[in-house]
Amino acid sequence: MTASKTWIKSSRSQSTATCVELTTDLDEIRISKDPFGPTSRADVSRFVQAVKEGRFDR
């Protein structure tokens, strides 16, 4: 757990809905329903770029 991180959730997410949250520096991901649970480290900006490029399209 990284308590010193600032987490952001999509503005489209409802307050009772479970969604993915990101750190403001875009290096960790977590599930919003378990804020004290595990996190995943990721290069989120690189992942978003790959999605925009269509690298995950079928």
Summary of the structure (lengths in Angstrom):
residues: 58
radius of gyration: 12.4
end to end distance: 34.5
largest distance: 38.1
contacts: 105
relative contact order: 0.19
helix: 16%
strand: 22%
